[in-house]
Amino acid sequence: MRIIETKKDIVNLLRAEVPPSAFLIHVEDYFNQLRTELEDEAENQFNFSENGFIVLLEMGDNVRDLKSAGLADESGGLLGSYPEYFETLDMGDCQGRTKWC
């Protein structure tokens, strides 16, 4: 699991090339969209600490127990959450990604 709170978190993931850069570009666009909607112009200092954060799940993550993402085992973790919507993202690599909001 990767938790993104700042632009630096995205830069670090891009350098490490985990996950694929095509996907991280989408995440960066989404980060910038949220930053704009929250009316914070200071791109390099913007932090989601007061508004939540972006969570990237990876193979092997226990979707029933994501305490560090605020989804505890007692409530069913991700499977016990009630997202507003789902969106399938086409990354062009034959592997879709799903965005839960």
MOPAC internal coordinates of N, CA, C and O (Angstrom, degrees):
PM7 1SCF
backbone

  N    0.0000 0     0.00 0     0.00 0    0    0    0
  C    1.4370 1     0.00 0     0.00 0    1    0    0
  C    1.5257 1   108.17 1     0.00 0    2    1    0
  O    1.2310 1   121.17 1   -42.67 1    3    2    1
  N    1.3023 1   115.37 1   137.33 1    3    2    1
  C    1.4656 1   121.40 1   176.74 1    5    3    2
  C    1.5225 1   107.56 1  -120.09 1    6    5    3
  O    1.2310 1   120.45 1   -47.99 1    7    6    5
  N    1.3128 1   116.75 1   132.01 1    7    6    5
  C    1.4584 1   121.70 1   178.41 1    9    7    6
  C    1.5220 1   107.89 1  -110.73 1   10    9    7
  O    1.2310 1   121.10 1   -51.71 1   11   10    9
  N    1.3330 1   115.50 1   128.29 1   11   10    9
  C    1.4616 1   121.46 1  -178.26 1   13   11   10
  C    1.5210 1   108.66 1  -113.91 1   14   13   11
  O    1.2310 1   121.40 1   -61.31 1   15   14   13
  N    1.3327 1   114.93 1   118.69 1   15   14   13
  C    1.4628 1   121.18 1   177.27 1   17   15   14
  C    1.5256 1   112.01 1  -118.37 1   18   17   15
  O    1.2310 1   120.58 1   156.33 1   19   18   17
  N    1.3288 1   116.49 1   -23.67 1   19   18   17
  C    1.4634 1   120.45 1  -176.27 1   21   19   18
  C    1.5285 1   110.33 1  -136.08 1   22   21   19
  O    1.2310 1   121.30 1   -13.58 1   23   22   21
  N    1.3145 1   115.11 1   166.42 1   23   22   21
  C    1.4642 1   121.52 1   176.31 1   25   23   22
  C    1.5363 1   110.19 1   -61.10 1   26   25   23
  O    1.2310 1   120.47 1   145.91 1   27   26   25
  N    1.3242 1   116.71 1   -34.09 1   27   26   25
  C    1.4660 1   121.03 1   179.66 1   29   27   26
  C    1.5278 1   111.16 1   -61.28 1   30   29   27
  O    1.2310 1   120.04 1   144.91 1   31   30   29
  N    1.3333 1   117.53 1   -35.09 1   31   30   29
  C    1.4665 1   120.66 1   177.66 1   33   31   30
  C    1.5306 1   110.51 1   -61.10 1   34   33   31
  O    1.2310 1   120.35 1   140.01 1   35   34   33
  N    1.3191 1   116.94 1   -39.99 1   35   34   33
  C    1.4702 1   121.30 1   179.04 1   37   35   34
  C    1.5258 1   110.05 1   -68.28 1   38   37   35
  O    1.2310 1   120.48 1   135.95 1   39   38   37
  N    1.3219 1   116.68 1   -44.05 1   39   38   37
  C    1.4722 1   121.19 1   178.99 1   41   39   38
  C    1.5247 1   110.40 1   -59.39 1   42   41   39
  O    1.2310 1   120.34 1   136.98 1   43   42   41
  N    1.3278 1   116.96 1   -43.02 1   43   42   41
  C    1.4699 1   120.51 1   179.14 1   45   43   42
  C    1.5251 1   111.56 1   -63.05 1   46   45   43
  O    1.2310 1   120.03 1   139.84 1   47   46   45
  N    1.3297 1   117.54 1   -40.16 1   47   46   45
  C    1.4680 1   120.60 1   178.26 1   49   47   46
  C    1.5265 1   111.20 1   -67.97 1   50   49   47
  O    1.2310 1   120.18 1   142.44 1   51   50   49
  N    1.3336 1   117.26 1   -37.56 1   51   50   49
  C    1.4677 1   120.41 1   176.92 1   53   51   50
  C    1.5277 1   110.63 1   -62.90 1   54   53   51
  O    1.2310 1   120.39 1   138.93 1   55   54   53
  N    1.3106 1   116.85 1   -41.07 1   55   54   53
  C    1.4733 1   120.53 1   178.59 1   57   55   54
  C    1.5223 1   111.65 1   -64.70 1   58   57   55
  O    1.2310 1   120.99 1   140.74 1   59   58   57
  N    1.3189 1   115.71 1   -39.26 1   59   58   57
  C    1.4688 1   120.50 1  -178.55 1   61   59   58
  C    1.5260 1   112.16 1   -78.88 1   62   61   59
  O    1.2310 1   120.88 1   168.26 1   63   62   61
  N    1.3494 1   115.92 1   -11.74 1   63   62   61
  C    1.4677 1   122.73 1  -178.86 1   65   63   62
  C    1.5235 1   112.01 1    58.23 1   66   65   63
  O    1.2310 1   121.03 1  -144.16 1   67   66   65
  N    1.3264 1   115.64 1    35.84 1   67   66   65
  C    1.4600 1   121.51 1   176.06 1   69   67   66
  C    1.5104 1   106.50 1  -135.92 1   70   69   67
  O    1.2310 1   118.73 1   -58.02 1   71   70   69
  N    1.2863 1   120.03 1   121.98 1   71   70   69
  C    1.4611 1   131.25 1   -12.21 1   73   71   70
  C    1.5326 1   111.27 1   -71.85 1   74   73   71
  O    1.2310 1   120.05 1     8.65 1   75   74   73
  N    1.3450 1   117.50 1  -171.35 1   75   74   73
  C    1.4706 1   120.76 1  -176.88 1   77   75   74
  C    1.5342 1   112.52 1   -54.76 1   78   77   75
  O    1.2310 1   120.78 1   -36.63 1   79   78   77
  N    1.3230 1   116.12 1   143.37 1   79   78   77
  C    1.4657 1   121.20 1  -175.93 1   81   79   78
  C    1.5249 1   112.80 1   -61.16 1   82   81   79
  O    1.2310 1   119.57 1   146.82 1   83   82   81
  N    1.3396 1   118.42 1   -33.18 1   83   82   81
  C    1.4713 1   120.35 1   178.30 1   85   83   82
  C    1.5220 1   110.47 1   -59.90 1   86   85   83
  O    1.2310 1   120.67 1   140.65 1   87   86   85
  N    1.3085 1   116.32 1   -39.35 1   87   86   85
  C    1.4569 1   120.75 1   178.45 1   89   87   86
  C    1.5283 1   110.80 1   -71.07 1   90   89   87
  O    1.2310 1   120.28 1   138.10 1   91   90   89
  N    1.3241 1   117.08 1   -41.90 1   91   90   89
  C    1.4600 1   120.41 1  -179.31 1   93   91   90
  C    1.5199 1   112.21 1   -65.84 1   94   93   91
  O    1.2310 1   120.03 1   149.87 1   95   94   93
  N    1.3160 1   117.55 1   -30.13 1   95   94   93
  C    1.4640 1   120.27 1   175.37 1   97   95   94
  C    1.5217 1   109.41 1   -63.37 1   98   97   95
  O    1.2310 1   120.45 1   139.27 1   99   98   97
  N    1.3361 1   116.74 1   -40.73 1   99   98   97
  C    1.4618 1   120.33 1   176.19 1  101   99   98
  C    1.5356 1   110.26 1   -63.66 1  102  101   99
  O    1.2310 1   120.27 1   136.59 1  103  102  101
  N    1.3232 1   117.09 1   -43.41 1  103  102  101
  C    1.4683 1   121.55 1   179.16 1  105  103  102
  C    1.5275 1   109.86 1   -61.28 1  106  105  103
  O    1.2310 1   120.50 1   138.27 1  107  106  105
  N    1.3228 1   116.65 1   -41.73 1  107  106  105
  C    1.4654 1   120.85 1   179.05 1  109  107  106
  C    1.5268 1   111.03 1   -63.53 1  110  109  107
  O    1.2310 1   120.17 1   138.55 1  111  110  109
  N    1.3280 1   117.29 1   -41.45 1  111  110  109
  C    1.4693 1   121.05 1   176.47 1  113  111  110
  C    1.5246 1   110.72 1   -61.28 1  114  113  111
  O    1.2310 1   120.73 1   137.30 1  115  114  113
  N    1.3248 1   116.20 1   -42.70 1  115  114  113
  C    1.4641 1   121.24 1   178.79 1  117  115  114
  C    1.5342 1   110.59 1   -64.92 1  118  117  115
  O    1.2310 1   120.42 1   137.54 1  119  118  117
  N    1.3199 1   116.79 1   -42.46 1  119  118  117
  C    1.4656 1   122.33 1   176.30 1  121  119  118
  C    1.5318 1   109.79 1   -56.58 1  122  121  119
  O    1.2310 1   120.34 1   131.56 1  123  122  121
  N    1.3406 1   116.96 1   -48.44 1  123  122  121
  C    1.4634 1   121.51 1  -179.28 1  125  123  122
  C    1.5240 1   111.51 1   -65.05 1  126  125  123
  O    1.2310 1   120.43 1   142.84 1  127  126  125
  N    1.3286 1   116.77 1   -37.16 1  127  126  125
  C    1.4639 1   120.84 1   177.09 1  129  127  126
  C    1.5326 1   109.98 1   -61.60 1  130  129  127
  O    1.2310 1   120.40 1   133.03 1  131  130  129
  N    1.3259 1   116.85 1   -46.97 1  131  130  129
  C    1.4660 1   120.52 1   179.52 1  133  131  130
  C    1.5268 1   111.23 1   -64.84 1  134  133  131
  O    1.2310 1   120.54 1   139.78 1  135  134  133
  N    1.3201 1   116.58 1   -40.22 1  135  134  133
  C    1.4685 1   120.56 1   178.05 1  137  135  134
  C    1.5217 1   110.52 1   -59.72 1  138  137  135
  O    1.2310 1   120.39 1   136.39 1  139  138  137
  N    1.3267 1   116.85 1   -43.61 1  139  138  137
  C    1.4584 1   121.68 1   178.93 1  141  139  138
  C    1.5251 1   110.87 1   -64.84 1  142  141  139
  O    1.2310 1   120.55 1   135.80 1  143  142  141
  N    1.3318 1   116.55 1   -44.20 1  143  142  141
  C    1.4644 1   120.44 1   179.70 1  145  143  142
  C    1.5224 1   111.84 1   -63.47 1  146  145  143
  O    1.2310 1   120.45 1   149.01 1  147  146  145
  N    1.3219 1   116.75 1   -30.99 1  147  146  145
  C    1.4667 1   120.81 1   178.41 1  149  147  146
  C    1.5302 1   111.37 1   -87.06 1  150  149  147
  O    1.2310 1   121.15 1  -174.77 1  151  150  149
  N    1.3438 1   115.41 1     5.23 1  151  150  149
  C    1.4619 1   123.58 1   175.09 1  153  151  150
  C    1.5222 1   113.19 1    56.81 1  154  153  151
  O    1.2310 1   120.74 1  -135.09 1  155  154  153
  N    1.3034 1   116.19 1    44.91 1  155  154  153
  C    1.4602 1   120.96 1   176.70 1  157  155  154
  C    1.5233 1   108.08 1  -114.14 1  158  157  155
  O    1.2310 1   120.54 1   -71.02 1  159  158  157
  N    1.3123 1   116.58 1   108.98 1  159  158  157
  C    1.4623 1   121.42 1  -175.54 1  161  159  158
  C    1.5285 1   113.07 1   -83.07 1  162  161  159
  O    1.2310 1   119.70 1   163.39 1  163  162  161
  N    1.3120 1   118.18 1   -16.61 1  163  162  161
  C    1.4649 1   121.65 1  -177.07 1  165  163  162
  C    1.5205 1   110.10 1   -80.56 1  166  165  163
  O    1.2310 1   120.75 1   -99.06 1  167  166  165
  N    1.3354 1   116.18 1    80.94 1  167  166  165
  C    1.4648 1   122.21 1  -173.35 1  169  167  166
  C    1.5252 1   113.43 1   -54.00 1  170  169  167
  O    1.2310 1   119.74 1   132.74 1  171  170  169
  N    1.3131 1   118.10 1   -47.26 1  171  170  169
  C    1.4632 1   120.29 1  -175.17 1  173  171  170
  C    1.5224 1   113.54 1   -74.71 1  174  173  171
  O    1.2310 1   120.21 1   163.59 1  175  174  173
  N    1.3332 1   117.20 1   -16.41 1  175  174  173
  C    1.4558 1   120.14 1  -179.27 1  177  175  174
  C    1.5226 1   112.26 1  -107.44 1  178  177  175
  O    1.2310 1   119.94 1   173.99 1  179  178  177
  N    1.3172 1   117.72 1    -6.01 1  179  178  177
  C    1.4613 1   121.00 1  -177.38 1  181  179  178
  C    1.5209 1   110.26 1   -62.33 1  182  181  179
  O    1.2310 1   121.10 1   -42.97 1  183  182  181
  N    1.3389 1   115.49 1   137.03 1  183  182  181
  C    1.4537 1   121.80 1  -177.76 1  185  183  182
  C    1.5238 1   108.78 1  -140.09 1  186  185  183
  O    1.2310 1   120.56 1   -45.90 1  187  186  185
  N    1.3268 1   116.54 1   134.10 1  187  186  185
  C    1.4601 1   121.16 1   179.91 1  189  187  186
  C    1.5291 1   113.12 1   -78.77 1  190  189  187
  O    1.2310 1   119.18 1  -176.02 1  191  190  189
  N    1.3210 1   119.17 1     3.98 1  191  190  189
  C    1.4646 1   121.59 1  -171.31 1  193  191  190
  C    1.5250 1   113.62 1   -52.02 1  194  193  191
  O    1.2310 1   119.66 1   146.88 1  195  194  193
  N    1.3178 1   118.25 1   -33.12 1  195  194  193
  C    1.4645 1   120.95 1  -179.67 1  197  195  194
  C    1.5220 1   112.47 1   -90.16 1  198  197  195
  O    1.2310 1   119.81 1   167.25 1  199  198  197
  N    1.3221 1   117.97 1   -12.75 1  199  198  197
  C    1.4608 1   121.36 1  -172.17 1  201  199  198
  C    1.5213 1   114.14 1  -121.72 1  202  201  199
  O    1.2310 1   119.82 1  -173.17 1  203  202  201
  N    1.3180 1   117.96 1     6.83 1  203  202  201
  C    1.4596 1   120.53 1  -174.60 1  205  203  202
  C    1.5142 1   109.23 1   102.04 1  206  205  203
  O    1.2310 1   120.23 1    18.74 1  207  206  205
  N    1.3240 1   117.17 1  -161.26 1  207  206  205
  C    1.4572 1   120.68 1  -177.29 1  209  207  206
  C    1.5202 1   109.08 1  -159.07 1  210  209  207
  O    1.2310 1   120.78 1    -8.19 1  211  210  209
  N    1.3239 1   116.12 1   171.81 1  211  210  209
  C    1.4625 1   122.53 1   176.90 1  213  211  210
  C    1.5228 1   107.11 1   -97.48 1  214  213  211
  O    1.2310 1   120.71 1   -47.05 1  215  214  213
  N    1.3271 1   116.24 1   132.95 1  215  214  213
  C    1.4639 1   121.60 1   179.93 1  217  215  214
  C    1.5207 1   108.81 1  -117.03 1  218  217  215
  O    1.2310 1   120.30 1   -53.25 1  219  218  217
  N    1.3239 1   117.03 1   126.75 1  219  218  217
  C    1.4603 1   122.34 1   174.62 1  221  219  218
  C    1.5198 1   107.38 1  -107.34 1  222  221  219
  O    1.2310 1   120.44 1   -63.08 1  223  222  221
  N    1.3167 1   116.76 1   116.92 1  223  222  221
  C    1.4609 1   120.51 1   178.23 1  225  223  222
  C    1.5187 1   109.45 1   -87.88 1  226  225  223
  O    1.2310 1   121.10 1   -34.35 1  227  226  225
  N    1.3225 1   115.50 1   145.65 1  227  226  225
  C    1.4568 1   121.84 1  -179.11 1  229  227  226
  C    1.5186 1   109.69 1  -121.85 1  230  229  227
  O    1.2310 1   120.99 1   -14.85 1  231  230  229
  N    1.3153 1   115.72 1   165.15 1  231  230  229
  C    1.4585 1   120.37 1   176.32 1  233  231  230
  C    1.5225 1   108.77 1   -53.94 1  234  233  231
  O    1.2310 1   120.92 1   -43.97 1  235  234  233
  N    1.3214 1   115.84 1   136.03 1  235  234  233
  C    1.4544 1   120.42 1   178.04 1  237  235  234
  C    1.5163 1   114.36 1    94.16 1  238  237  235
  O    1.2310 1   119.77 1   166.78 1  239  238  237
  N    1.3341 1   118.05 1   -13.22 1  239  238  237
  C    1.4629 1   119.80 1   177.05 1  241  239  238
  C    1.5216 1   109.43 1   -68.59 1  242  241  239
  O    1.2310 1   120.68 1   -41.38 1  243  242  241
  N    1.3173 1   116.30 1   138.62 1  243  242  241
  C    1.4604 1   122.01 1   179.05 1  245  243  242
  C    1.5240 1   108.47 1   -83.43 1  246  245  243
  O    1.2310 1   120.06 1   -77.58 1  247  246  245
  N    1.3311 1   117.49 1   102.42 1  247  246  245
  C    1.4628 1   121.17 1  -176.55 1  249  247  246
  C    1.5223 1   112.72 1   -68.80 1  250  249  247
  O    1.2310 1   120.22 1   168.12 1  251  250  249
  N    1.3239 1   117.18 1   -11.88 1  251  250  249
  C    1.4679 1   120.46 1   177.57 1  253  251  250
  C    1.5284 1   112.26 1   -87.57 1  254  253  251
  O    1.2310 1   120.11 1   166.84 1  255  254  253
  N    1.3121 1   117.40 1   -13.16 1  255  254  253
  C    1.4579 1   120.51 1  -178.21 1  257  255  254
  C    1.5252 1   109.98 1  -142.77 1  258  257  255
  O    1.2310 1   121.08 1   -88.06 1  259  258  257
  N    1.2971 1   115.55 1    91.94 1  259  258  257
  C    1.4613 1   121.71 1  -179.58 1  261  259  258
  C    1.5303 1   109.05 1  -121.08 1  262  261  259
  O    1.2310 1   120.72 1  -122.23 1  263  262  261
  N    1.3298 1   116.23 1    57.77 1  263  262  261
  C    1.4697 1   121.55 1  -176.36 1  265  263  262
  C    1.5253 1   112.28 1   -54.26 1  266  265  263
  O    1.2310 1   120.18 1   137.44 1  267  266  265
  N    1.3142 1   117.26 1   -42.56 1  267  266  265
  C    1.4617 1   119.46 1  -177.29 1  269  267  266
  C    1.5254 1   112.52 1   -67.59 1  270  269  267
  O    1.2310 1   120.39 1   164.77 1  271  270  269
  N    1.3365 1   116.86 1   -15.23 1  271  270  269
  C    1.4605 1   121.00 1   176.25 1  273  271  270
  C    1.5279 1   111.21 1  -102.01 1  274  273  271
  O    1.2310 1   120.71 1  -172.75 1  275  274  273
  N    1.3360 1   116.24 1     7.25 1  275  274  273
  C    1.4557 1   120.18 1   178.61 1  277  275  274
  C    1.5125 1   114.44 1    84.16 1  278  277  275
  O    1.2310 1   120.13 1  -166.80 1  279  278  277
  N    1.3279 1   117.36 1    13.20 1  279  278  277
  C    1.4653 1   121.78 1  -179.87 1  281  279  278
  C    1.5239 1   108.48 1  -119.44 1  282  281  279
  O    1.2310 1   120.83 1   -89.98 1  283  282  281
  N    1.3227 1   116.02 1    90.02 1  283  282  281
  C    1.4621 1   121.81 1  -174.07 1  285  283  282
  C    1.5210 1   112.68 1   -75.68 1  286  285  283
  O    1.2310 1   121.68 1   -22.61 1  287  286  285
  N    1.3236 1   114.40 1   157.39 1  287  286  285
  C    1.4598 1   123.30 1   179.21 1  289  287  286
  C    1.5235 1   111.76 1   -58.09 1  290  289  287
  O    1.2310 1   120.17 1   141.71 1  291  290  289
  N    1.3352 1   117.28 1   -38.29 1  291  290  289
  C    1.4601 1   121.44 1  -177.05 1  293  291  290
  C    1.5264 1   112.56 1   -59.16 1  294  293  291
  O    1.2310 1   120.23 1   149.46 1  295  294  293
  N    1.3174 1   117.16 1   -30.54 1  295  294  293
  C    1.4642 1   120.75 1  -179.11 1  297  295  294
  C    1.5237 1   112.17 1   -98.35 1  298  297  295
  O    1.2310 1   119.92 1  -172.02 1  299  298  297
  N    1.3295 1   117.75 1     7.98 1  299  298  297
  C    1.4585 1   121.21 1   179.07 1  301  299  298
  C    1.5078 1   114.10 1    90.78 1  302  301  299
  O    1.2310 1   120.31 1  -173.94 1  303  302  301
  N    1.3243 1   117.01 1     6.06 1  303  302  301
  C    1.4600 1   120.11 1   179.64 1  305  303  302
  C    1.5125 1   112.04 1    60.27 1  306  305  303
  O    1.2310 1   120.41 1    40.33 1  307  306  305
  N    1.3021 1   116.81 1  -139.67 1  307  306  305
  C    1.4622 1   121.76 1  -179.54 1  309  307  306
  C    1.5211 1   110.99 1   -62.15 1  310  309  307
  O    1.2310 1   120.67 1   143.53 1  311  310  309
  N    1.3258 1   116.32 1   -36.47 1  311  310  309
  C    1.4632 1   120.33 1  -178.19 1  313  311  310
  C    1.5261 1   112.35 1   -70.77 1  314  313  311
  O    1.2310 1   119.84 1   162.59 1  315  314  313
  N    1.3253 1   117.90 1   -17.41 1  315  314  313
  C    1.4555 1   121.58 1   178.03 1  317  315  314
  C    1.5202 1   112.90 1   -99.48 1  318  317  315
  O    1.2310 1   120.18 1  -174.95 1  319  318  317
  N    1.3203 1   117.27 1     5.05 1  319  318  317
  C    1.4644 1   120.91 1  -179.37 1  321  319  318
  C    1.5267 1   110.32 1   -88.30 1  322  321  319
  O    1.2310 1   121.08 1   -14.37 1  323  322  321
  N    1.3081 1   115.54 1   165.63 1  323  322  321
  C    1.4592 1   121.70 1  -179.50 1  325  323  322
  C    1.5236 1   109.78 1  -124.39 1  326  325  323
  O    1.2310 1   120.53 1   -98.12 1  327  326  325
  N    1.3267 1   116.60 1    81.88 1  327  326  325
  C    1.4695 1   119.04 1  -178.99 1  329  327  326
  C    1.5258 1   111.10 1   -67.51 1  330  329  327
  O    1.2310 1   121.40 1   -27.90 1  331  330  329
  N    1.3113 1   114.92 1   152.10 1  331  330  329
  C    1.4590 1   120.84 1   177.72 1  333  331  330
  C    1.5276 1   110.39 1   -69.92 1  334  333  331
  O    1.2310 1   120.50 1   140.83 1  335  334  333
  N    1.3347 1   116.66 1   -39.17 1  335  334  333
  C    1.4630 1   120.58 1   177.73 1  337  335  334
  C    1.5262 1   110.23 1  -160.88 1  338  337  335
  O    1.2310 1   121.37 1   -15.94 1  339  338  337
  N    1.3335 1   114.98 1   164.06 1  339  338  337
  C    1.4648 1   123.56 1   174.57 1  341  339  338
  C    1.5186 1   107.15 1  -116.76 1  342  341  339
  O    1.2310 1   120.79 1   -30.50 1  343  342  341
  N    1.3044 1   116.10 1   149.50 1  343  342  341
  C    1.4581 1   120.71 1   176.35 1  345  343  342
  C    1.5222 1   108.09 1  -142.59 1  346  345  343
  O    1.2310 1   120.18 1   -53.69 1  347  346  345
  N    1.3390 1   117.27 1   126.31 1  347  346  345
  C    1.4579 1   121.09 1   176.64 1  349  347  346
  C    1.5204 1   108.35 1   -89.48 1  350  349  347
  O    1.2310 1   120.70 1   -51.45 1  351  350  349
  N    1.3177 1   116.28 1   128.55 1  351  350  349
  C    1.4559 1   122.38 1  -177.95 1  353  351  350
  C    1.5172 1   109.43 1  -103.99 1  354  353  351
  O    1.2310 1   120.40 1   -49.57 1  355  354  353
  N    1.3247 1   116.84 1   130.43 1  355  354  353
  C    1.4588 1   121.72 1   177.40 1  357  355  354
  C    1.5192 1   108.22 1   -94.43 1  358  357  355
  O    1.2310 1   120.86 1   -67.74 1  359  358  357
  N    1.3107 1   115.96 1   112.26 1  359  358  357
  C    1.4574 1   121.31 1  -178.04 1  361  359  358
  C    1.5262 1   112.31 1   -97.28 1  362  361  359
  O    1.2310 1   120.16 1  -179.01 1  363  362  361
  N    1.3272 1   117.30 1     0.99 1  363  362  361
  C    1.4498 1   120.66 1   177.26 1  365  363  362
  C    1.5149 1   114.98 1    75.75 1  366  365  363
  O    1.2310 1   119.71 1  -175.17 1  367  366  365
  N    1.3161 1   118.16 1     4.83 1  367  366  365
  C    1.4648 1   120.48 1  -178.85 1  369  367  366
  C    1.5248 1   111.43 1  -111.17 1  370  369  367
  O    1.2310 1   120.71 1  -158.53 1  371  370  369
  N    1.3257 1   116.24 1    21.47 1  371  370  369
  C    1.4658 1   122.97 1  -179.72 1  373  371  370
  C    1.5264 1   112.39 1    68.56 1  374  373  371
  O    1.2310 1   120.16 1  -171.96 1  375  374  373
  N    1.3016 1   117.31 1     8.04 1  375  374  373
  C    1.4596 1   121.01 1   176.41 1  377  375  374
  C    1.5173 1   108.05 1  -123.04 1  378  377  375
  O    1.2310 1   120.95 1   -66.21 1  379  378  377
  N    1.3231 1   115.79 1   113.79 1  379  378  377
  C    1.4514 1   119.23 1   177.40 1  381  379  378
  C    1.5169 1   110.61 1   -77.19 1  382  381  379
  O    1.2310 1   120.31 1   -26.37 1  383  382  381
  N    1.2807 1   117.01 1   153.63 1  383  382  381
  C    1.4604 1   123.28 1   173.83 1  385  383  382
  C    1.5209 1   105.74 1  -119.88 1  386  385  383
  O    1.2310 1   120.43 1   -33.14 1  387  386  385
  N    1.3133 1   116.78 1   146.86 1  387  386  385
  C    1.4537 1   120.71 1  -179.71 1  389  387  386
  C    1.5119 1   109.56 1  -114.26 1  390  389  387
  O    1.2310 1   121.25 1   -48.86 1  391  390  389
  N    1.3214 1   115.22 1   131.14 1  391  390  389
  C    1.4566 1   122.15 1   178.64 1  393  391  390
  C    1.5226 1   107.54 1  -104.80 1  394  393  391
  O    1.2310 1   120.19 1   -57.61 1  395  394  393
  N    1.3221 1   117.24 1   122.39 1  395  394  393
  C    1.4668 1   123.09 1   176.91 1  397  395  394
  C    1.5171 1   107.40 1  -104.35 1  398  397  395
  O    1.2310 1   120.37 1   -52.41 1  399  398  397
  N    1.3073 1   116.89 1   127.59 1  399  398  397
  C    1.4768 1   120.11 1   178.15 1  401  399  398
  C    1.5060 1   110.23 1  -129.34 1  402  401  399
  O    1.2310 1   120.10 1   180.00 1  403  402  401

